[in-house]
Amino acid sequence: NNHWIFRAVPDAPGQTELDFYVDFEFHNRMLQKIIETLFNEAVKRMVSAFEARARALYG
């Protein structure tokens, strides 16, 4: 599951705050730990790509 919430930043015209939430669960605990490590890195990369694209489009 994941969801994105966009909010205008009070007292900062033109700025937007983003809450991005990702959740997953595996029944196998060992697999869960392995995937958590890899997934955290993947989420960091997604956020970086999102921020880079937003900067390219909106400055």
mmCIF file as Biopython writes it, N, C-alpha, C and O atoms, coordinates in Angstrom:
data_model
#
loop_
_atom_site.group_PDB
_atom_site.id
_atom_site.type_symbol
_atom_site.label_atom_id
_atom_site.label_alt_id
_atom_site.label_comp_id
_atom_site.label_asym_id
_atom_site.label_entity_id
_atom_site.label_seq_id
_atom_site.pdbx_PDB_ins_code
_atom_site.Cartn_x
_atom_site.Cartn_y
_atom_site.Cartn_z
_atom_site.occupancy
_atom_site.B_iso_or_equiv
_atom_site.auth_seq_id
_atom_site.auth_asym_id
_atom_site.pdbx_PDB_model_num
ATOM 1   N N  . ASN A ? 1  ? 0.837  -1.181  0.000   1.0 0.0 1  A 1 
ATOM 2   C CA . ASN A ? 1  ? 0.000  0.000   0.000   1.0 0.0 1  A 1 
ATOM 3   C C  . ASN A ? 1  ? 0.880  1.242   0.000   1.0 0.0 1  A 1 
ATOM 4   O O  . ASN A ? 1  ? 1.970  1.251   0.572   1.0 0.0 1  A 1 
ATOM 5   N N  . ASN A ? 2  ? 0.394  2.272   -0.642  1.0 0.0 2  A 1 
ATOM 6   C CA . ASN A ? 2  ? 1.060  3.566   -0.560  1.0 0.0 2  A 1 
ATOM 7   C C  . ASN A ? 2  ? 0.035  4.662   -0.787  1.0 0.0 2  A 1 
ATOM 8   O O  . ASN A ? 2  ? -0.979 4.454   -1.453  1.0 0.0 2  A 1 
ATOM 9   N N  . HIS A ? 3  ? 0.306  5.808   -0.237  1.0 0.0 3  A 1 
ATOM 10  C CA . HIS A ? 3  ? -0.533 6.973   -0.531  1.0 0.0 3  A 1 
ATOM 11  C C  . HIS A ? 3  ? 0.309  8.234   -0.447  1.0 0.0 3  A 1 
ATOM 12  O O  . HIS A ? 3  ? 1.331  8.293   0.238   1.0 0.0 3  A 1 
ATOM 13  N N  . TRP A ? 4  ? -0.158 9.227   -1.164  1.0 0.0 4  A 1 
ATOM 14  C CA . TRP A ? 4  ? 0.529  10.511  -1.262  1.0 0.0 4  A 1 
ATOM 15  C C  . TRP A ? 4  ? -0.450 11.584  -0.812  1.0 0.0 4  A 1 
ATOM 16  O O  . TRP A ? 4  ? -1.604 11.601  -1.242  1.0 0.0 4  A 1 
ATOM 17  N N  . ILE A ? 5  ? 0.013  12.480  0.056   1.0 0.0 5  A 1 
ATOM 18  C CA . ILE A ? 5  ? -0.815 13.602  0.505   1.0 0.0 5  A 1 
ATOM 19  C C  . ILE A ? 5  ? -0.042 14.890  0.224   1.0 0.0 5  A 1 
ATOM 20  O O  . ILE A ? 5  ? 1.061  15.091  0.732   1.0 0.0 5  A 1 
ATOM 21  N N  . PHE A ? 6  ? -0.634 15.749  -0.585  1.0 0.0 6  A 1 
ATOM 22  C CA . PHE A ? 6  ? -0.040 17.039  -0.931  1.0 0.0 6  A 1 
ATOM 23  C C  . PHE A ? 6  ? -0.768 18.127  -0.155  1.0 0.0 6  A 1 
ATOM 24  O O  . PHE A ? 6  ? -1.998 18.154  -0.119  1.0 0.0 6  A 1 
ATOM 25  N N  . ARG A ? 7  ? 0.003  19.032  0.472   1.0 0.0 7  A 1 
ATOM 26  C CA . ARG A ? 7  ? -0.563 20.153  1.227   1.0 0.0 7  A 1 
ATOM 27  C C  . ARG A ? 7  ? 0.188  21.431  0.893   1.0 0.0 7  A 1 
ATOM 28  O O  . ARG A ? 7  ? 1.410  21.426  0.741   1.0 0.0 7  A 1 
ATOM 29  N N  . ALA A ? 8  ? -0.541 22.505  0.783   1.0 0.0 8  A 1 
ATOM 30  C CA . ALA A ? 8  ? 0.097  23.813  0.640   1.0 0.0 8  A 1 
ATOM 31  C C  . ALA A ? 8  ? 0.815  24.138  1.945   1.0 0.0 8  A 1 
ATOM 32  O O  . ALA A ? 8  ? 0.310  23.834  3.026   1.0 0.0 8  A 1 
ATOM 33  N N  . VAL A ? 9  ? 1.978  24.749  1.848   1.0 0.0 9  A 1 
ATOM 34  C CA . VAL A ? 9  ? 2.740  25.122  3.042   1.0 0.0 9  A 1 
ATOM 35  C C  . VAL A ? 9  ? 2.254  26.486  3.517   1.0 0.0 9  A 1 
ATOM 36  O O  . VAL A ? 9  ? 2.331  27.466  2.775   1.0 0.0 9  A 1 
ATOM 37  N N  . PRO A ? 10 ? 1.748  26.555  4.763   1.0 0.0 10 A 1 
ATOM 38  C CA . PRO A ? 10 ? 1.287  27.843  5.278   1.0 0.0 10 A 1 
ATOM 39  C C  . PRO A ? 10 ? 2.428  28.868  5.271   1.0 0.0 10 A 1 
ATOM 40  O O  . PRO A ? 10 ? 3.575  28.534  5.567   1.0 0.0 10 A 1 
ATOM 41  N N  . ASP A ? 11 ? 2.106  30.081  4.938   1.0 0.0 11 A 1 
ATOM 42  C CA . ASP A ? 11 ? 3.077  31.188  4.925   1.0 0.0 11 A 1 
ATOM 43  C C  . ASP A ? 11 ? 4.221  30.978  3.941   1.0 0.0 11 A 1 
ATOM 44  O O  . ASP A ? 11 ? 5.278  31.591  4.089   1.0 0.0 11 A 1 
ATOM 45  N N  . ALA A ? 12 ? 4.029  30.124  2.940   1.0 0.0 12 A 1 
ATOM 46  C CA . ALA A ? 12 ? 5.065  29.889  1.922   1.0 0.0 12 A 1 
ATOM 47  C C  . ALA A ? 12 ? 4.373  29.698  0.567   1.0 0.0 12 A 1 
ATOM 48  O O  . ALA A ? 12 ? 4.256  28.575  0.079   1.0 0.0 12 A 1 
ATOM 49  N N  . PRO A ? 13 ? 3.920  30.795  -0.031  1.0 0.0 13 A 1 
ATOM 50  C CA . PRO A ? 13 ? 3.209  30.696  -1.305  1.0 0.0 13 A 1 
ATOM 51  C C  . PRO A ? 13 ? 4.021  29.927  -2.354  1.0 0.0 13 A 1 
ATOM 52  O O  . PRO A ? 13 ? 5.228  30.124  -2.495  1.0 0.0 13 A 1 
ATOM 53  N N  . GLY A ? 14 ? 3.333  29.053  -3.079  1.0 0.0 14 A 1 
ATOM 54  C CA . GLY A ? 14 ? 3.982  28.302  -4.139  1.0 0.0 14 A 1 
ATOM 55  C C  . GLY A ? 14 ? 4.708  27.047  -3.672  1.0 0.0 14 A 1 
ATOM 56  O O  . GLY A ? 14 ? 5.240  26.303  -4.496  1.0 0.0 14 A 1 
ATOM 57  N N  . GLN A ? 15 ? 4.738  26.800  -2.368  1.0 0.0 15 A 1 
ATOM 58  C CA . GLN A ? 15 ? 5.409  25.599  -1.862  1.0 0.0 15 A 1 
ATOM 59  C C  . GLN A ? 15 ? 4.381  24.561  -1.439  1.0 0.0 15 A 1 
ATOM 60  O O  . GLN A ? 15 ? 3.292  24.888  -0.967  1.0 0.0 15 A 1 
ATOM 61  N N  . THR A ? 16 ? 4.752  23.321  -1.618  1.0 0.0 16 A 1 
ATOM 62  C CA . THR A ? 16 ? 3.874  22.208  -1.283  1.0 0.0 16 A 1 
ATOM 63  C C  . THR A ? 16 ? 4.628  21.197  -0.434  1.0 0.0 16 A 1 
ATOM 64  O O  . THR A ? 16 ? 5.793  20.894  -0.692  1.0 0.0 16 A 1 
ATOM 65  N N  . GLU A ? 17 ? 3.955  20.687  0.569   1.0 0.0 17 A 1 
ATOM 66  C CA . GLU A ? 17 ? 4.518  19.623  1.405   1.0 0.0 17 A 1 
ATOM 67  C C  . GLU A ? 17 ? 3.916  18.297  0.948   1.0 0.0 17 A 1 
ATOM 68  O O  . GLU A ? 17 ? 2.726  18.219  0.641   1.0 0.0 17 A 1 
ATOM 69  N N  . LEU A ? 18 ? 4.735  17.275  0.908   1.0 0.0 18 A 1 
ATOM 70  C CA . LEU A ? 18 ? 4.274  15.963  0.478   1.0 0.0 18 A 1 
ATOM 71  C C  . LEU A ? 18 ? 4.534  14.952  1.571   1.0 0.0 18 A 1 
ATOM 72  O O  . LEU A ? 18 ? 5.660  14.819  2.049   1.0 0.0 18 A 1 
ATOM 73  N N  . ASP A ? 19 ? 3.497  14.238  1.967   1.0 0.0 19 A 1 
ATOM 74  C CA . ASP A ? 19 ? 3.638  13.065  2.831   1.0 0.0 19 A 1 
ATOM 75  C C  . ASP A ? 19 ? 3.456  11.856  1.929   1.0 0.0 19 A 1 
ATOM 76  O O  . ASP A ? 19 ? 2.442  11.721  1.244   1.0 0.0 19 A 1 
ATOM 77  N N  . PHE A ? 20 ? 4.448  10.987  1.939   1.0 0.0 20 A 1 
ATOM 78  C CA . PHE A ? 20 ? 4.450  9.797   1.094   1.0 0.0 20 A 1 
ATOM 79  C C  . PHE A ? 20 ? 4.578  8.601   2.011   1.0 0.0 20 A 1 
ATOM 80  O O  . PHE A ? 20 ? 5.544  8.500   2.768   1.0 0.0 20 A 1 
ATOM 81  N N  . TYR A ? 21 ? 3.623  7.698   1.955   1.0 0.0 21 A 1 
ATOM 82  C CA . TYR A ? 21 ? 3.586  6.573   2.876   1.0 0.0 21 A 1 
ATOM 83  C C  . TYR A ? 21 ? 3.559  5.268   2.089   1.0 0.0 21 A 1 
ATOM 84  O O  . TYR A ? 21 ? 2.735  5.096   1.191   1.0 0.0 21 A 1 
ATOM 85  N N  . VAL A ? 22 ? 4.449  4.362   2.425   1.0 0.0 22 A 1 
ATOM 86  C CA . VAL A ? 22 ? 4.507  3.049   1.801   1.0 0.0 22 A 1 
ATOM 87  C C  . VAL A ? 22 ? 4.507  2.003   2.905   1.0 0.0 22 A 1 
ATOM 88  O O  . VAL A ? 22 ? 5.226  2.137   3.896   1.0 0.0 22 A 1 
ATOM 89  N N  . ASP A ? 23 ? 3.706  0.970   2.735   1.0 0.0 23 A 1 
ATOM 90  C CA . ASP A ? 23 ? 3.622  -0.080  3.735   1.0 0.0 23 A 1 
ATOM 91  C C  . ASP A ? 23 ? 3.583  -1.435  3.040   1.0 0.0 23 A 1 
ATOM 92  O O  . ASP A ? 23 ? 2.919  -1.600  2.017   1.0 0.0 23 A 1 
ATOM 93  N N  . PHE A ? 24 ? 4.287  -2.382  3.595   1.0 0.0 24 A 1 
ATOM 94  C CA . PHE A ? 24 ? 4.253  -3.744  3.067   1.0 0.0 24 A 1 
ATOM 95  C C  . PHE A ? 24 ? 4.559  -4.712  4.198   1.0 0.0 24 A 1 
ATOM 96  O O  . PHE A ? 24 ? 5.142  -4.333  5.214   1.0 0.0 24 A 1 
ATOM 97  N N  . GLU A ? 25 ? 4.165  -5.955  4.015   1.0 0.0 25 A 1 
ATOM 98  C CA . GLU A ? 25 ? 4.432  -6.960  5.033   1.0 0.0 25 A 1 
ATOM 99  C C  . GLU A ? 25 ? 4.522  -8.338  4.381   1.0 0.0 25 A 1 
ATOM 100 O O  . GLU A ? 25 ? 3.717  -8.689  3.519   1.0 0.0 25 A 1 
ATOM 101 N N  . PHE A ? 26 ? 5.513  -9.104  4.809   1.0 0.0 26 A 1 
ATOM 102 C CA . PHE A ? 26 ? 5.667  -10.484 4.369   1.0 0.0 26 A 1 
ATOM 103 C C  . PHE A ? 26 ? 5.466  -11.386 5.577   1.0 0.0 26 A 1 
ATOM 104 O O  . PHE A ? 26 ? 5.792  -11.002 6.701   1.0 0.0 26 A 1 
ATOM 105 N N  . HIS A ? 27 ? 4.946  -12.550 5.359   1.0 0.0 27 A 1 
ATOM 106 C CA . HIS A ? 27 ? 4.744  -13.488 6.461   1.0 0.0 27 A 1 
ATOM 107 C C  . HIS A ? 27 ? 6.064  -14.105 6.922   1.0 0.0 27 A 1 
ATOM 108 O O  . HIS A ? 27 ? 6.202  -14.465 8.092   1.0 0.0 27 A 1 
ATOM 109 N N  . ASN A ? 28 ? 7.014  -14.228 6.034   1.0 0.0 28 A 1 
ATOM 110 C CA . ASN A ? 28 ? 8.326  -14.782 6.363   1.0 0.0 28 A 1 
ATOM 111 C C  . ASN A ? 28 ? 9.181  -13.667 6.960   1.0 0.0 28 A 1 
ATOM 112 O O  . ASN A ? 28 ? 9.494  -12.696 6.271   1.0 0.0 28 A 1 
ATOM 113 N N  . ARG A ? 29 ? 9.562  -13.793 8.232   1.0 0.0 29 A 1 
ATOM 114 C CA . ARG A ? 29 ? 10.292 -12.720 8.925   1.0 0.0 29 A 1 
ATOM 115 C C  . ARG A ? 29 ? 11.658 -12.444 8.308   1.0 0.0 29 A 1 
ATOM 116 O O  . ARG A ? 29 ? 12.072 -11.288 8.215   1.0 0.0 29 A 1 
ATOM 117 N N  . MET A ? 30 ? 12.357 -13.484 7.888   1.0 0.0 30 A 1 
ATOM 118 C CA . MET A ? 30 ? 13.673 -13.285 7.292   1.0 0.0 30 A 1 
ATOM 119 C C  . MET A ? 30 ? 13.541 -12.518 5.964   1.0 0.0 30 A 1 
ATOM 120 O O  . MET A ? 30 ? 14.301 -11.589 5.692   1.0 0.0 30 A 1 
ATOM 121 N N  . LEU A ? 31 ? 12.583 -12.918 5.166   1.0 0.0 31 A 1 
ATOM 122 C CA . LEU A ? 31 ? 12.336 -12.204 3.906   1.0 0.0 31 A 1 
ATOM 123 C C  . LEU A ? 31 ? 11.922 -10.763 4.180   1.0 0.0 31 A 1 
ATOM 124 O O  . LEU A ? 31 ? 12.335 -9.851  3.463   1.0 0.0 31 A 1 
ATOM 125 N N  . GLN A ? 32 ? 11.114 -10.555 5.208   1.0 0.0 32 A 1 
ATOM 126 C CA . GLN A ? 32 ? 10.685 -9.207  5.595   1.0 0.0 32 A 1 
ATOM 127 C C  . GLN A ? 32 ? 11.892 -8.312  5.872   1.0 0.0 32 A 1 
ATOM 128 O O  . GLN A ? 32 ? 11.951 -7.183  5.385   1.0 0.0 32 A 1 
ATOM 129 N N  . LYS A ? 33 ? 12.847 -8.806  6.646   1.0 0.0 33 A 1 
ATOM 130 C CA . LYS A ? 33 ? 14.036 -8.014  6.996   1.0 0.0 33 A 1 
ATOM 131 C C  . LYS A ? 33 ? 14.872 -7.701  5.761   1.0 0.0 33 A 1 
ATOM 132 O O  . LYS A ? 33 ? 15.355 -6.580  5.601   1.0 0.0 33 A 1 
ATOM 133 N N  . ILE A ? 34 ? 15.040 -8.677  4.901   1.0 0.0 34 A 1 
ATOM 134 C CA . ILE A ? 34 ? 15.824 -8.467  3.679   1.0 0.0 34 A 1 
ATOM 135 C C  . ILE A ? 34 ? 15.157 -7.415  2.795   1.0 0.0 34 A 1 
ATOM 136 O O  . ILE A ? 34 ? 15.814 -6.494  2.311   1.0 0.0 34 A 1 
ATOM 137 N N  . ILE A ? 35 ? 13.861 -7.558  2.589   1.0 0.0 35 A 1 
ATOM 138 C CA . ILE A ? 35 ? 13.127 -6.632  1.728   1.0 0.0 35 A 1 
ATOM 139 C C  . ILE A ? 35 ? 13.088 -5.234  2.348   1.0 0.0 35 A 1 
ATOM 140 O O  . ILE A ? 35 ? 13.186 -4.243  1.625   1.0 0.0 35 A 1 
ATOM 141 N N  . GLU A ? 36 ? 12.947 -5.138  3.673   1.0 0.0 36 A 1 
ATOM 142 C CA . GLU A ? 36 ? 12.941 -3.821  4.324   1.0 0.0 36 A 1 
ATOM 143 C C  . GLU A ? 36 ? 14.196 -3.038  3.978   1.0 0.0 36 A 1 
ATOM 144 O O  . GLU A ? 36 ? 14.125 -1.856  3.641   1.0 0.0 36 A 1 
ATOM 145 N N  . THR A ? 37 ? 15.337 -3.691  4.062   1.0 0.0 37 A 1 
ATOM 146 C CA . THR A ? 37 ? 16.607 -3.035  3.774   1.0 0.0 37 A 1 
ATOM 147 C C  . THR A ? 37 ? 16.644 -2.547  2.327   1.0 0.0 37 A 1 
ATOM 148 O O  . THR A ? 37 ? 17.000 -1.399  2.064   1.0 0.0 37 A 1 
ATOM 149 N N  . LEU A ? 38 ? 16.281 -3.408  1.406   1.0 0.0 38 A 1 
ATOM 150 C CA . LEU A ? 38 ? 16.288 -3.031  -0.001  1.0 0.0 38 A 1 
ATOM 151 C C  . LEU A ? 38 ? 15.224 -1.992  -0.317  1.0 0.0 38 A 1 
ATOM 152 O O  . LEU A ? 38 ? 15.458 -1.068  -1.097  1.0 0.0 38 A 1 
ATOM 153 N N  . PHE A ? 39 ? 14.054 -2.146  0.293   1.0 0.0 39 A 1 
ATOM 154 C CA . PHE A ? 39 ? 12.945 -1.254  0.004   1.0 0.0 39 A 1 
ATOM 155 C C  . PHE A ? 39 ? 13.207 0.150   0.506   1.0 0.0 39 A 1 
ATOM 156 O O  . PHE A ? 39 ? 12.851 1.121   -0.162  1.0 0.0 39 A 1 
ATOM 157 N N  . ASN A ? 40 ? 13.825 0.276   1.673   1.0 0.0 40 A 1 
ATOM 158 C CA . ASN A ? 40 ? 14.154 1.608   2.192   1.0 0.0 40 A 1 
ATOM 159 C C  . ASN A ? 40 ? 15.041 2.364   1.209   1.0 0.0 40 A 1 
ATOM 160 O O  . ASN A ? 40 ? 14.841 3.559   0.988   1.0 0.0 40 A 1 
ATOM 161 N N  . GLU A ? 41 ? 16.010 1.684   0.623   1.0 0.0 41 A 1 
ATOM 162 C CA . GLU A ? 41 ? 16.881 2.317   -0.371  1.0 0.0 41 A 1 
ATOM 163 C C  . GLU A ? 41 ? 16.091 2.685   -1.631  1.0 0.0 41 A 1 
ATOM 164 O O  . GLU A ? 41 ? 16.307 3.746   -2.216  1.0 0.0 41 A 1 
ATOM 165 N N  . ALA A ? 42 ? 15.190 1.816   -2.038  1.0 0.0 42 A 1 
ATOM 166 C CA . ALA A ? 42 ? 14.364 2.091   -3.216  1.0 0.0 42 A 1 
ATOM 167 C C  . ALA A ? 42 ? 13.478 3.310   -2.985  1.0 0.0 42 A 1 
ATOM 168 O O  . ALA A ? 42 ? 13.317 4.134   -3.885  1.0 0.0 42 A 1 
ATOM 169 N N  . VAL A ? 43 ? 12.901 3.434   -1.794  1.0 0.0 43 A 1 
ATOM 170 C CA . VAL A ? 43 ? 12.054 4.596   -1.480  1.0 0.0 43 A 1 
ATOM 171 C C  . VAL A ? 43 ? 12.882 5.873   -1.499  1.0 0.0 43 A 1 
ATOM 172 O O  . VAL A ? 43 ? 12.428 6.891   -2.021  1.0 0.0 43 A 1 
ATOM 173 N N  . LYS A ? 44 ? 14.083 5.839   -0.941  1.0 0.0 44 A 1 
ATOM 174 C CA . LYS A ? 44 ? 14.957 7.018   -0.972  1.0 0.0 44 A 1 
ATOM 175 C C  . LYS A ? 44 ? 15.227 7.445   -2.407  1.0 0.0 44 A 1 
ATOM 176 O O  . LYS A ? 44 ? 15.223 8.637   -2.713  1.0 0.0 44 A 1 
ATOM 177 N N  . ARG A ? 45 ? 15.460 6.480   -3.286  1.0 0.0 45 A 1 
ATOM 178 C CA . ARG A ? 45 ? 15.713 6.802   -4.697  1.0 0.0 45 A 1 
ATOM 179 C C  . ARG A ? 45 ? 14.476 7.369   -5.375  1.0 0.0 45 A 1 
ATOM 180 O O  . ARG A ? 45 ? 14.580 8.288   -6.187  1.0 0.0 45 A 1 
ATOM 181 N N  . MET A ? 46 ? 13.306 6.830   -5.050  1.0 0.0 46 A 1 
ATOM 182 C CA . MET A ? 46 ? 12.065 7.356   -5.634  1.0 0.0 46 A 1 
ATOM 183 C C  . MET A ? 46 ? 11.841 8.798   -5.209  1.0 0.0 46 A 1 
ATOM 184 O O  . MET A ? 46 ? 11.475 9.642   -6.027  1.0 0.0 46 A 1 
ATOM 185 N N  . VAL A ? 47 ? 12.061 9.079   -3.932  1.0 0.0 47 A 1 
ATOM 186 C CA . VAL A ? 47 ? 11.879 10.436  -3.422  1.0 0.0 47 A 1 
ATOM 187 C C  . VAL A ? 47 ? 12.872 11.388  -4.084  1.0 0.0 47 A 1 
ATOM 188 O O  . VAL A ? 47 ? 12.500 12.495  -4.475  1.0 0.0 47 A 1 
ATOM 189 N N  . SER A ? 48 ? 14.117 10.973  -4.213  1.0 0.0 48 A 1 
ATOM 190 C CA . SER A ? 48 ? 15.126 11.817  -4.870  1.0 0.0 48 A 1 
ATOM 191 C C  . SER A ? 48 ? 14.746 12.102  -6.319  1.0 0.0 48 A 1 
ATOM 192 O O  . SER A ? 48 ? 14.884 13.231  -6.789  1.0 0.0 48 A 1 
ATOM 193 N N  . ALA A ? 49 ? 14.271 11.086  -7.021  1.0 0.0 49 A 1 
ATOM 194 C CA . ALA A ? 49 ? 13.855 11.273  -8.414  1.0 0.0 49 A 1 
ATOM 195 C C  . ALA A ? 49 ? 12.655 12.210  -8.495  1.0 0.0 49 A 1 
ATOM 196 O O  . ALA A ? 49 ? 12.592 13.058  -9.384  1.0 0.0 49 A 1 
ATOM 197 N N  . PHE A ? 50 ? 11.705 12.066  -7.576  1.0 0.0 50 A 1 
ATOM 198 C CA . PHE A ? 50 ? 10.543 12.940  -7.540  1.0 0.0 50 A 1 
ATOM 199 C C  . PHE A ? 50 ? 10.964 14.385  -7.313  1.0 0.0 50 A 1 
ATOM 200 O O  . PHE A ? 50 ? 10.500 15.290  -8.008  1.0 0.0 50 A 1 
ATOM 201 N N  . GLU A ? 51 ? 11.849 14.602  -6.335  1.0 0.0 51 A 1 
ATOM 202 C CA . GLU A ? 51 ? 12.311 15.957  -6.041  1.0 0.0 51 A 1 
ATOM 203 C C  . GLU A ? 51 ? 13.076 16.555  -7.216  1.0 0.0 51 A 1 
ATOM 204 O O  . GLU A ? 51 ? 12.904 17.733  -7.531  1.0 0.0 51 A 1 
ATOM 205 N N  . ALA A ? 52 ? 13.912 15.763  -7.862  1.0 0.0 52 A 1 
ATOM 206 C CA . ALA A ? 52 ? 14.679 16.264  -9.012  1.0 0.0 52 A 1 
ATOM 207 C C  . ALA A ? 52 ? 13.739 16.659  -10.143 1.0 0.0 52 A 1 
ATOM 208 O O  . ALA A ? 52 ? 13.927 17.699  -10.774 1.0 0.0 52 A 1 
ATOM 209 N N  . ARG A ? 53 ? 12.742 15.845  -10.398 1.0 0.0 53 A 1 
ATOM 210 C CA . ARG A ? 53 ? 11.789 16.157  -11.481 1.0 0.0 53 A 1 
ATOM 211 C C  . ARG A ? 53 ? 10.962 17.396  -11.133 1.0 0.0 53 A 1 
ATOM 212 O O  . ARG A ? 53 ? 10.709 18.236  -11.997 1.0 0.0 53 A 1 
ATOM 213 N N  . ALA A ? 54 ? 10.542 17.512  -9.878  1.0 0.0 54 A 1 
ATOM 214 C CA . ALA A ? 54 ? 9.776  18.692  -9.457  1.0 0.0 54 A 1 
ATOM 215 C C  . ALA A ? 54 ? 10.613 19.963  -9.620  1.0 0.0 54 A 1 
ATOM 216 O O  . ALA A ? 54 ? 10.109 20.993  -10.070 1.0 0.0 54 A 1 
ATOM 217 N N  . ARG A ? 55 ? 11.898 19.882  -9.248  1.0 0.0 55 A 1 
ATOM 218 C CA . ARG A ? 55 ? 12.787 21.042  -9.426  1.0 0.0 55 A 1 
ATOM 219 C C  . ARG A ? 55 ? 12.935 21.391  -10.903 1.0 0.0 55 A 1 
ATOM 220 O O  . ARG A ? 55 ? 12.933 22.567  -11.268 1.0 0.0 55 A 1 
ATOM 221 N N  . ALA A ? 56 ? 13.065 20.376  -11.750 1.0 0.0 56 A 1 
ATOM 222 C CA . ALA A ? 56 ? 13.223 20.615  -13.188 1.0 0.0 56 A 1 
ATOM 223 C C  . ALA A ? 56 ? 11.973 21.265  -13.778 1.0 0.0 56 A 1 
ATOM 224 O O  . ALA A ? 56 ? 12.071 22.123  -14.655 1.0 0.0 56 A 1 
ATOM 225 N N  . LEU A ? 57 ? 10.814 20.861  -13.302 1.0 0.0 57 A 1 
ATOM 226 C CA . LEU A ? 57 ? 9.564  21.401  -13.838 1.0 0.0 57 A 1 
ATOM 227 C C  . LEU A ? 57 ? 9.180  22.746  -13.239 1.0 0.0 57 A 1 
ATOM 228 O O  . LEU A ? 57 ? 8.690  23.626  -13.946 1.0 0.0 57 A 1 
ATOM 229 N N  . TYR A ? 58 ? 9.400  22.907  -11.944 1.0 0.0 58 A 1 
ATOM 230 C CA . TYR A ? 58 ? 8.850  24.067  -11.247 1.0 0.0 58 A 1 
ATOM 231 C C  . TYR A ? 58 ? 9.892  24.995  -10.627 1.0 0.0 58 A 1 
ATOM 232 O O  . TYR A ? 58 ? 9.547  26.041  -10.077 1.0 0.0 58 A 1 
ATOM 233 N N  . GLY A ? 59 ? 11.157 24.615  -10.714 1.0 0.0 59 A 1 
ATOM 234 C CA . GLY A ? 59 ? 12.218 25.489  -10.216 1.0 0.0 59 A 1 
ATOM 235 C C  . GLY A ? 59 ? 12.556 25.365  -8.786  1.0 0.0 59 A 1 
ATOM 236 O O  . GLY A ? 59 ? 13.439 26.069  -8.297  1.0 0.0 59 A 1 
#
